[in-house]
Amino acid sequence: MQTTRREVVRVTTLGAAAAMTAPAAAQTPSQARGGKQNPRGKYPSPPFPAQSQPWPGLASQMTPRPDHGETSYVGSGRLSGRNALITGGDSGMGRAAAIAFAREGANVAINYLTSEESDAREVVELIRAEGRMVAPLPGDLRDPTFCRRLVNDAVGQLGGLDILVSNAGRQQSRGSIAEISDEDFDATMKTNVYAPFWIIKAALPHLQPGSAIIATTSEQAYDPSPDLYDYAQTKAATMNFVKSLAKQFGPKGIRVNGVAPGPIWTPLQISGGASEGKVVTFGATAPLGRPGQPAELAGIFVRLAEDDGSYTTGNIYGAGGGQGQP
């Protein structure tokens, strides 16, 4: 069979992008999809190097570097022709979802802060390598005007909207409620609670029957840590809006679900989401003995977006490494 020039360019581009973004914990050939592997040893375990970054942090500067599926996720056309908007798409679960969606055939718009541009550029190149349309849309979700423009820009650049992933979040560890300033509390609430309200409200006129909304909640919604007072309550609110909107949007044929991660190795942790001491031992208390990697949740986001999950709505899918709920 003759290889076309487009295929050559795609393979070359994908190889370069994967080399640029490959995580330190990339899978070996023996760990390829379809094989069997002990989950305890699949990725690095603590202790990790002590490290911190200014909020919101960059995945590219973490040690070890997180795995978002750059070299491991293999698609099969489950989202062909779909258009997706993902907030927080530069790193963490948002990046893993963006890569997976593109490899499943979707066009993807990603939102991120301007300070995360270098991470976002890597995601853009990976999506382009799949031959999909990509719309990088930087901006601050604490601004309601921007949130509405974000939806309109995504629809305009992709040609429609079928999947909305409300993933961006702000998490700052504080030992006492007395240490949380009014400004900090307001920033967390606007990022984690207000922004999904603004974005979903703006997206609703564009969502047709068969569309899906996916929100990232957390084990913190069920088992809050004492040093995450403000963050934990926003994730409980996320869990509840999933269940409420699933009932409200069900008659419209729009599904709404959530993903509740446990300890996942993302910039959220090293940019103030956990103390530097907790970063060193992050994930150690999980029965699997390590934190999860964003790539390990990619398939959950795909499952909640694809048509095969058509009877799943109002549900929260957990990925906690053996701890937390659901």
Secondary structure, DSSP 8 states (H G I E B T S, - for coil): ----HHHHHHHHHHHHHHHHH--TT---GGG-TT----GGGSS--S-------STT--GGG-SS----STTT----STTTT-EEEEETTTSHHHHHHHHHHHHTT-EEEEEE-GGGHHHHHHHHHHHHHTT--EEEEE--TT-HHHHHHHHHHHHHHHT--SEEEE--------SSGGG--HHHHHHHHIIIIIHHHHHHHHHGGG--TT-EEEEE--GGGTS--TT-HHHHHHHHHHHHHHHHHHHHHGGGT-EEEEEEE-SB-SHHIIIIIS-HHHHHTTTTTSTTSS-B-GGGGHHHHHHHHSGGGTT--S-EEEE-TTSS--
